[in-house]
Amino acid sequence: MAAKIYSGIKGIETPKLSFTDFSEYQKECENYLEAVKAECKKNSNSKNVGEIIKFPVADGYALYMVYSMKPLQLIHIDTMDGWQCEFAELLTPTKVTEMIERDKRIAELFSK
């Protein structure tokens, strides 16, 4: 079964890109991710809910946050360049879990 992709969460506004104060925009993006994650956690207490998966695209990443594992529902994170992945809807819960665990292992490897 295909993943369902949402463009955001009602009531949580996506930060507007600003080049006049980019550091402020970055802070707004971090706050946005925390707010979306908190809303995801309200929806479900499944292991990977609120985790971010990413796909390399051009000069950045297409980002999606896990809203639900069963059924698989993802929220597109439309910050920075707002890249999207044309294959995100083809993901399975097993593949999402693999991607999250892989990214955690890589982060741990490079944090030492």
C-alpha positions as CSV (number, residue, x, y, z in Angstrom):
1,M,0.0,0.0,0.0
2,A,1.3,3.5,-0.9
3,A,2.2,6.1,1.7
4,K,-0.2,9.0,2.0
5,I,1.6,12.4,1.9
6,Y,0.3,15.5,3.6
7,S,1.5,19.0,2.9
8,G,1.4,20.1,6.5
9,I,-0.7,20.2,9.7
10,K,-3.6,22.5,10.0
11,G,-2.9,25.4,12.4
12,I,0.9,25.1,12.1
13,E,2.2,27.6,9.6
14,T,5.3,26.9,7.5
15,P,7.9,29.6,8.0
16,K,8.2,32.0,5.1
17,L,11.7,32.1,3.6
18,S,13.5,35.3,4.4
19,F,16.9,36.3,3.1
20,T,17.0,39.5,5.1
21,D,17.4,37.6,8.4
22,F,18.3,34.0,7.4
23,S,19.4,33.0,10.9
24,E,15.9,34.0,12.2
25,Y,14.4,31.9,9.4
26,Q,16.5,28.9,10.5
27,K,15.2,29.3,14.1
28,E,11.7,29.5,12.8
29,C,12.3,26.3,10.8
30,E,13.6,24.5,13.9
31,N,10.5,25.7,15.9
32,Y,8.3,24.5,13.1
33,L,9.8,21.0,13.1
34,E,9.3,20.8,16.9
35,A,5.7,21.9,16.6
36,V,5.0,19.4,13.8
37,K,6.8,16.6,15.7
38,A,4.7,17.4,18.9
39,E,1.5,17.1,16.8
40,C,2.7,13.8,15.3
41,K,3.3,12.5,18.8
42,K,-0.2,13.4,19.8
43,N,-1.5,11.4,16.9
44,S,0.4,8.2,17.7
45,N,3.0,6.8,20.0
46,S,4.5,4.4,17.4
47,K,8.2,4.1,17.5
48,N,9.1,6.2,14.4
49,V,6.4,8.8,14.6
50,G,8.0,12.3,14.5
51,E,11.2,11.1,12.8
52,I,12.4,12.7,9.6
53,I,13.4,10.8,6.5
54,K,15.3,12.5,3.7
55,F,16.1,12.0,0.1
56,P,19.0,13.7,-1.7
57,V,17.7,16.1,-4.4
58,A,19.8,18.6,-6.3
59,D,21.7,20.7,-3.8
60,G,19.7,19.6,-0.7
61,Y,17.2,17.1,0.6
62,A,13.5,16.4,0.3
63,L,12.3,16.0,3.9
64,Y,9.3,14.1,5.3
65,M,8.2,13.5,8.8
66,V,6.5,10.3,9.9
67,Y,2.9,11.1,11.0
68,S,1.8,7.4,11.2
69,M,3.4,4.0,10.5
70,K,0.1,2.0,10.1
71,P,-1.1,3.2,7.7
72,L,2.0,4.9,6.5
73,Q,1.4,8.7,6.5
74,L,4.1,11.3,5.9
75,I,4.2,15.1,6.2
76,H,6.2,16.9,3.6
77,I,8.5,19.5,5.2
78,D,8.3,22.5,3.0
79,T,11.2,24.6,4.4
80,M,14.4,25.8,2.9
81,D,14.2,24.7,-0.8
82,G,11.1,22.6,-0.2
83,W,12.3,19.8,-2.4
84,Q,9.9,16.9,-2.9
85,C,10.7,13.3,-3.9
86,E,8.6,11.7,-6.6
87,F,9.0,8.3,-5.0
88,A,8.0,9.1,-1.4
89,E,4.5,7.8,-1.9
90,L,5.9,4.4,-2.8
91,L,7.6,3.9,0.6
92,T,6.5,1.1,2.9
93,P,6.7,1.1,6.7
94,T,9.6,-1.4,6.5
95,K,11.6,0.8,4.2
96,V,10.9,3.9,6.4
97,T,12.2,2.1,9.5
98,E,15.3,1.0,7.6
99,M,16.0,4.6,6.5
100,I,15.5,6.0,10.0
101,E,17.8,3.4,11.5
102,R,20.4,3.9,8.8
103,D,20.5,7.7,9.4
104,K,20.8,7.2,13.1
105,R,23.8,4.8,12.7
106,I,25.5,7.2,10.3
107,A,25.0,10.1,12.7
108,E,26.4,8.0,15.6
109,L,29.4,7.0,13.5
110,F,30.3,10.6,12.7
111,S,29.6,12.0,16.1
112,K,32.6,10.1,17.6
